[in-house]
Amino acid sequence: MRIALGQLLSTYDPQQNLDRVRDLARRAGEDGAELLVLPEATMVAFGRGLQGVAEPLDGPWATAVSKLAREHGVAIVAGMFTPGDEDRVRNTAVIALPDGTVQGYSKIHLFDAFGFLESDTVMPGEEPVTFDLADTTVGVATCYDIRFPRLFTRLAHDGALVTVVVASWGDGPGKVEQWELLARARALDTTSYVVAVGQANPLAAGEENPENAPRGVGHSLVAGPDGAVLASLGDGPDYAVVDLDLDAVERTRKAIPVLRNAREL
C-alpha cells in the first residue's frame, strides 16, 4: 500500500485549508498513492470557536474532500469538526474513499491535559472505526488517542493492519520525543503499521500562535510493525510518500504474537 503524508499548517479559513488539501490530493494522485493522510483540524486550526465552522459529513467541506478523493483516485483522511450536542462539536476525521463513500471517526479520548480542556467545546466519540481500502483494513485514531494502547489493540483485533493517526500535537518540553515514542510503541503493541501525521509547527512556518492552542510540532512518521521508523518529516510543512509492505505485518505477528498471547487481567 502506498500512503502519502501531508503535513500541513491549517489556518482559520476552511476554504484556504481546502485549497491546501486540493494541492496535496492532486500530488498524491500523481504519485500513485492509495491513501492520503492529513492532520487533525485540517478543516480549521484550533484556537478559536469551533461551533460556527462545524459541518456534518454531508456538508460542503467534507463533500469537497470526497470530490477530491474521487477525482484523484486516492482515499483521504483529514481532521474536521462536526456538530455535537450541548453546544459542543465533535472532533471528527472524515474518511473519503475514491468510490464516493464517506464516513467519520469522532475522537474518543479528549485532550484534557497540559492545562487545555478540549472537553469544554468537544464531545467525545464512542466507537472505534475502521475502513477497508484495497482489501486492507485501516484503523483511525486522533491525536491524544495515541496515548491509549487499548484503542489500538482493539483496532488490530478488528482487522487493522494499518492505523492512521491524525494529530495537532501541542508543542512543549519533550513533546516531539513523546510523539515519536508513542507512535512506535503503538506499532509494537499491535504489530501493525502506524501512520502518524500531525500539523506542522507554526514557528517553523514563520507564524505565531498567540492563542497558545495545540497547533502542532510536525515530525509526522511511519512506524513499522516492528517499531522501526520507516519515514519521518521535520517540523515545517512537508509531504512524503511511503510504500508499506503489508506482508511484513503477518511475518511480524507470526514471530511476535503479542495480540494472540495477550491475556485478560
Buried (B, 14 or more C-beta within 10 A) or exposed (E): BBBBBBBBBBBBEBEEBBEBBBBBBBBBBEBEBBBBBBBBBBBBBBBEEBEEBBBEBEBEBBBBBBBBBBEBBBBBBBBBBBBBEEEBBBBBBBBBBBEEBBBBBBBBBBBEEEEBEBEEBBBBBEEBBBBEBEEBBBBBBBBBBBBBBEBBBBBBEEEBBBBBBBBBBBBEEEBBEBBBBBBBBBBBBBBBBBBBBBBBBBBBBEBEBEEEBBBBBBBBBBBBBBBEEBBBBEBBBBBBBBEBEBEBBEEBBEEBEBBEEEEEE
